[in-house]
Amino acid sequence: AIGAEIVVEADGRRWLGWVNPASSYLSSNDLRAHFGLGDVDRIDGIEVVWPGGDVERFSATNVDQEITLIRGTGSRVKQ
C-alpha cells in the first residue's frame, strides 16, 4: 500500500506514519511503517488512509509486535 497514511492512537496521543519506499535520489526504504510509542502499553486504534482515499479503522491491539493491516478488513470510516 505505497502511499498509505497511518495514524496510531494510544494513551490520548496520535502518531502519523506514511508508507514511502523512497525518500531521496536512488534510495529505497523499508515499506513497513514503524512507530516508537515510548511507554505506551496498548494501542487504542489504527486508522489508515489508503491510496485512493478510502479510510479504514482497525481495533485496539497490544504493542511491541508487527501487525499486517489488510485493505477491506477494517471498519470503513465515512468521510
N, C-alpha and C positions, 0 to 999 in steps of 0.2 A: 504494500500500500504506500508506494512512494508518494510523498506529498501530504500524507495524513497528519493532522494536528491532534495531539493527545493531551488531555488535561486530567491530571490525577488530583483528587480531592481527599484530604486527610487532615484530621485534627484542626478543622476550621481554616485550612490553608489550601492553596492551589498551586500546582506545578505544571508548566507548559512544556511539551516536547514536540518535535517535528521530525518526521521520517524523511531524511535527506541524505542520499548516498554520496553527495559531493559538496564540498564547501570551498574548494579553491582549485586552481588550474591543475589538471592531471592528477586529481586526488580521488580516493574512494573511501567511504566511511562505512562502518557497521550500520546495517539497516534497522537494528533494534534500537528502540528508544529507552534510555536508561535514566532513572530518576533516583537521586540521592535524597532520601526523606528524613535524614537525621534520626532523631529518637522516636519517630512515629512507629507505632506497632500494628496499625491496621489502616487499610485504605478504605475510605467511605464509598468511593465510586470512581469510575473512569469514564470520561466522555471522549469520543473520537469523532472528529470531523473528517470524513473520508474524502478522497479526491472526487470531485463532482458535487460536493456539498451535503450529502446525506450525513445526518448526525445520529449516533447511537450512544446509549449509556449502558455500561456494564456494572454489575453489582459489586458489593463490598468483597474484599479479599484480604488475605494476610500479606505481609511484606516479605522481603528477602527471598524472592522467587522470580523465575521467568514466567511470564504469562503470555499466552498466544491469544490474541483477540481476532475473531473471525467475523468478517463483514456479514451482516444479516442475522447474527446470533444474539445481539444485544437488544435492548429496548429502544425502539425508534423514538427520537425526540422531534416533536413538531417545531417548525420554525415559522 
